[in-house]
Amino acid sequence: MTPSAMRRPSLDHARLSALPGGWRVEILDETPSTNAVLAERARSGEAPGLVITTEHQTAGRGRLDRGWTTPARSALTVSALLRPAPSVPVERWPWLPLMTGVAVATALRKEGYAAGLKWPNDVLIEGRKVCGILIERIETAGASPAAVVGFGINTSLTREELPIETATSLELESGAPVDRTAMLIAVLAELSAAYEIWESDPAALARRYRELSVTVGEQVRAELPGGDVWEGVATEIDDFGRLVIATDEGPRVVGAGDVIHARLRPRQ
């Protein structure tokens, strides 16, 4: 066994075999993308609650089709399958990535990390990205649409392995080894709780997101899919999960795109 493998143990099948909340965890040794695997299972009619994770994701995909890969066992790369009830309004679906961010940030805070939410789907620690989130809506014949909830948390990446200078890992922040199995259990517990709130009390979820937001109050640059660029101070997350920016031309509402904080911190 290599020194890296010894420092980065595998996920513990036994501890993940009987989780509360109806989660069923499958661990793949290696896969190009956990989201792609789970999306295919969803199209085949898989019941909600299935979680696909892997020791090594070789061709992960983030927002805007950006690539995302990490060394084996250096991160938690996870996709969870949800099937919202048909009674849930479609207007609530854009809150799913924000809901996932609430779950991840809450779990990290309970472990002592100063986690906050960068709109729409990043989790930061002290201004550095530690987690990215990607949600995919899957249409399935004869069943309600499914949501594939994907997230990747940098657990033991070294400074040299970080994909961008404004990223970090849990181990870099804490200075101590990270139990990936325990972290996955904690995040799934928080995801169950956040999902229940998303279904039954969206206003409460919105309040919690705003409490955790590190985007509101920041000077930001929003790069929209159509090519427009808006700069100003982020003032609010509205009830539809959109970001409101006060620009020189007046308020602008952003529903999609890249939002860059002026004060994202590269690691020193």
C-alpha positions as CSV (number, residue, x, y, z in Angstrom):
1,M,0.0,0.0,0.0
2,T,1.3,3.4,-1.0
3,P,1.8,6.2,1.6
4,S,-1.1,8.1,0.0
5,A,-3.4,5.1,0.3
6,M,-2.5,4.6,3.9
7,R,-3.2,8.3,4.7
8,R,-6.5,8.2,2.7
9,P,-8.4,5.1,3.9
10,S,-11.4,3.7,1.9
11,L,-15.0,4.4,2.9
12,D,-16.3,2.1,5.5
13,H,-19.0,-0.2,3.9
14,A,-20.3,-1.5,7.3
15,R,-20.9,2.0,8.8
16,L,-22.7,3.0,5.6
17,S,-24.9,-0.1,5.3
18,A,-27.7,0.9,7.6
19,L,-28.3,4.6,7.7
20,P,-31.5,6.3,9.0
21,G,-33.6,8.3,6.6
22,G,-34.0,5.6,4.0
23,W,-30.6,6.2,2.4
24,R,-29.0,3.2,0.6
25,V,-25.3,3.8,-0.1
26,E,-23.4,2.1,-2.9
27,I,-19.7,2.6,-3.1
28,L,-17.9,2.3,-6.5
29,D,-14.2,1.8,-6.6
30,E,-13.9,4.1,-9.6
31,T,-16.3,5.8,-12.0
32,P,-16.2,8.7,-14.4
33,S,-19.2,10.5,-12.7
34,T,-21.4,9.5,-9.9
35,N,-24.1,11.8,-11.3
36,A,-24.1,10.0,-14.6
37,V,-24.4,6.6,-12.9
38,L,-27.3,7.7,-10.7
39,A,-29.0,9.5,-13.6
40,E,-29.1,6.2,-15.5
41,R,-30.5,4.4,-12.5
42,A,-33.1,7.1,-12.1
43,R,-34.2,6.7,-15.7
44,S,-34.6,3.0,-15.1
45,G,-37.1,3.7,-12.3
46,E,-34.8,3.5,-9.2
47,A,-36.6,4.3,-6.0
48,P,-35.5,7.5,-4.1
49,G,-32.9,7.2,-1.4
50,L,-30.1,5.6,-3.5
51,V,-26.7,7.2,-2.9
52,I,-23.8,6.6,-5.3
53,T,-20.4,7.5,-4.0
54,T,-16.9,6.5,-5.3
55,E,-13.4,6.3,-4.1
56,H,-12.1,7.9,-7.3
57,Q,-14.2,10.0,-9.7
58,T,-12.2,10.3,-13.0
59,A,-14.4,12.6,-15.1
60,G,-16.7,14.6,-12.8
61,R,-18.7,17.5,-14.2
62,G,-19.5,20.7,-12.4
63,R,-21.6,23.7,-13.3
64,L,-21.3,24.9,-16.9
65,D,-19.8,21.5,-17.9
66,R,-16.6,22.2,-16.1
67,G,-14.4,19.2,-15.4
68,W,-13.8,18.1,-11.8
69,T,-11.4,15.4,-10.8
70,T,-9.4,14.6,-7.6
71,P,-6.9,12.0,-6.5
72,A,-8.4,8.8,-5.2
73,R,-9.9,9.0,-1.7
74,S,-9.1,12.7,-1.3
75,A,-12.7,13.8,-1.5
76,L,-16.3,12.9,-1.0
77,T,-17.9,12.6,-4.4
78,V,-21.6,11.8,-3.9
79,S,-24.9,11.7,-5.8
80,A,-28.2,11.2,-4.0
81,L,-31.6,10.4,-5.7
82,L,-34.7,12.3,-4.7
83,R,-38.2,12.0,-6.2
84,P,-40.2,15.1,-5.0
85,A,-43.9,14.6,-4.7
86,P,-46.0,15.7,-7.6
87,S,-47.7,18.2,-5.3
88,V,-44.4,20.2,-4.9
89,P,-44.6,23.2,-7.2
90,V,-42.1,23.2,-10.0
91,E,-41.2,26.7,-9.0
92,R,-39.6,25.2,-5.9
93,W,-37.1,23.1,-7.8
94,P,-34.5,25.9,-8.2
95,W,-34.1,25.7,-4.4
96,L,-32.7,22.2,-4.5
97,P,-29.0,23.2,-5.0
98,L,-29.5,25.8,-2.3
99,M,-31.1,23.2,0.0
100,T,-28.1,20.9,-0.6
101,G,-25.8,23.7,0.3
102,V,-27.7,24.3,3.6
103,A,-27.2,20.6,4.4
104,V,-23.5,20.5,3.7
105,A,-22.7,23.8,5.4
106,T,-24.8,22.8,8.5
107,A,-22.9,19.5,8.7
108,L,-19.5,21.2,8.4
109,R,-20.4,23.8,11.0
110,K,-21.4,21.1,13.5
111,E,-17.9,19.7,13.0
112,G,-16.3,23.1,13.8
113,Y,-15.7,24.5,10.3
114,A,-16.6,28.1,9.5
115,A,-18.7,27.1,6.5
116,G,-20.8,29.5,4.5
117,L,-22.8,29.5,1.3
118,K,-21.7,31.2,-1.9
119,W,-24.7,31.6,-4.3
120,P,-25.9,29.5,-5.9
121,N,-24.1,26.2,-5.2
122,D,-20.7,26.5,-3.5
123,V,-19.8,26.0,0.1
124,L,-16.9,28.1,1.4
125,I,-14.7,28.0,4.4
126,E,-13.2,31.5,5.3
127,G,-13.7,32.5,1.6
128,R,-12.2,29.4,0.0
129,K,-14.2,26.8,-1.9
130,V,-14.5,23.4,-0.2
131,C,-17.6,22.0,-1.9
132,G,-19.4,22.3,-5.2
133,I,-23.0,21.2,-5.9
134,L,-24.7,20.1,-9.2
135,I,-28.4,19.2,-9.5
136,E,-29.9,17.4,-12.5
137,R,-33.6,16.9,-13.2
138,I,-34.3,13.5,-14.7
139,E,-37.5,12.8,-16.5
140,T,-38.6,9.1,-16.2
141,A,-41.5,7.4,-18.0
142,G,-44.3,6.4,-15.7
143,A,-42.8,8.1,-12.6
144,S,-42.5,11.6,-11.2
145,P,-39.3,13.5,-12.2
146,A,-36.2,12.7,-10.2
147,A,-33.6,15.0,-8.8
148,V,-30.0,13.8,-8.8
149,V,-28.3,15.7,-6.1
150,G,-24.5,15.7,-6.6
151,F,-21.9,17.3,-4.3
152,G,-18.1,17.0,-4.0
153,I,-16.4,17.9,-0.7
154,N,-12.6,18.3,-0.7
155,T,-11.5,16.3,2.4
156,S,-7.8,15.7,2.3
157,L,-6.5,17.5,-0.8
158,T,-3.1,19.0,-0.2
159,R,-2.2,22.5,-1.2
160,E,-0.5,21.2,-4.3
161,E,-3.5,19.2,-5.4
162,L,-6.1,22.0,-5.1
163,P,-7.7,22.6,-8.5
164,I,-7.8,26.4,-8.1
165,E,-6.0,28.8,-5.8
166,T,-9.2,29.9,-4.1
167,A,-10.0,26.3,-3.1
168,T,-9.3,24.5,0.2
169,S,-9.9,21.1,1.9
170,L,-11.2,20.1,5.3
171,E,-7.8,18.7,6.2
172,L,-6.0,22.0,5.3
173,E,-8.5,24.0,7.4
174,S,-8.5,21.7,10.4
175,G,-4.9,20.5,10.3
176,A,-6.2,17.0,11.2
177,P,-7.2,13.8,9.3
178,V,-10.8,13.7,8.1
179,D,-13.0,10.6,8.5
180,R,-14.8,10.6,5.2
181,T,-17.3,8.0,6.3
182,A,-18.4,10.0,9.3
183,M,-18.6,13.2,7.2
184,L,-20.8,11.4,4.6
185,I,-23.1,10.1,7.4
186,A,-23.4,13.6,8.8
187,V,-24.1,15.3,5.5
188,L,-26.8,12.7,4.6
189,A,-28.5,13.3,7.9
190,E,-28.6,17.0,7.3
191,L,-29.8,16.4,3.7
192,S,-32.7,14.4,5.0
193,A,-33.6,17.2,7.4
194,A,-33.2,20.0,4.7
195,Y,-35.3,18.0,2.2
196,E,-38.2,17.7,4.6
197,I,-38.1,21.4,5.1
198,W,-37.9,22.0,1.4
199,E,-41.0,19.9,0.9
200,S,-43.1,21.3,3.8
201,D,-41.8,24.8,4.8
202,P,-39.9,26.5,2.0
203,A,-39.9,29.8,3.9
204,A,-38.0,28.2,6.8
205,L,-35.4,26.8,4.3
206,A,-35.0,30.3,2.8
207,R,-34.4,31.8,6.2
208,R,-31.7,29.2,6.9
209,Y,-30.0,29.8,3.6
210,R,-29.9,33.5,4.2
211,E,-28.4,33.0,7.6
212,L,-25.6,30.9,6.1
213,S,-25.1,33.1,3.0
214,V,-21.7,34.8,2.5
215,T,-22.8,36.3,-0.8
216,V,-25.3,38.7,0.5
217,G,-23.5,42.0,1.3
218,E,-20.6,41.2,-1.0
219,Q,-19.3,43.1,-4.0
220,V,-19.9,40.6,-6.8
221,R,-19.6,40.1,-10.5
222,A,-22.4,38.1,-12.2
223,E,-21.6,36.6,-15.6
224,L,-24.8,35.5,-17.2
225,P,-25.3,32.6,-19.7
226,G,-26.2,35.1,-22.5
227,G,-23.0,37.0,-22.0
228,D,-24.2,40.0,-19.9
229,V,-22.1,41.0,-16.9
230,W,-23.5,42.8,-13.9
231,E,-21.5,44.2,-11.1
232,G,-22.7,45.5,-7.7
233,V,-23.5,44.5,-4.2
234,A,-25.5,41.4,-3.6
235,T,-28.5,42.5,-1.5
236,E,-30.8,39.5,-1.2
237,I,-31.8,35.9,-2.0
238,D,-35.4,36.2,-3.2
239,D,-38.2,33.7,-2.5
240,F,-37.4,32.0,-5.8
241,G,-33.8,31.4,-4.8
242,R,-32.5,34.1,-7.2
243,L,-29.8,36.6,-6.3
244,V,-30.6,40.3,-6.3
245,I,-27.7,42.6,-7.1
246,A,-27.8,46.4,-6.6
247,T,-26.0,47.8,-9.7
248,D,-25.4,51.3,-10.9
249,E,-28.3,50.8,-13.3
250,G,-30.6,49.6,-10.6
251,P,-31.4,46.2,-9.1
252,R,-30.8,43.1,-11.2
253,V,-32.1,39.6,-10.5
254,V,-29.9,36.7,-11.3
255,G,-31.4,33.2,-11.8
256,A,-28.4,31.5,-13.4
257,G,-24.8,32.1,-14.2
258,D,-21.4,32.6,-12.5
259,V,-21.2,34.9,-9.5
260,I,-17.7,35.9,-8.4
261,H,-16.9,37.4,-5.0
262,A,-14.5,40.3,-5.1
263,R,-12.9,39.0,-1.9
264,L,-12.5,35.2,-2.6
265,R,-9.3,34.3,-0.8
266,P,-6.4,32.4,-2.4
267,R,-4.5,30.2,0.0
268,Q,-1.4,31.9,1.4
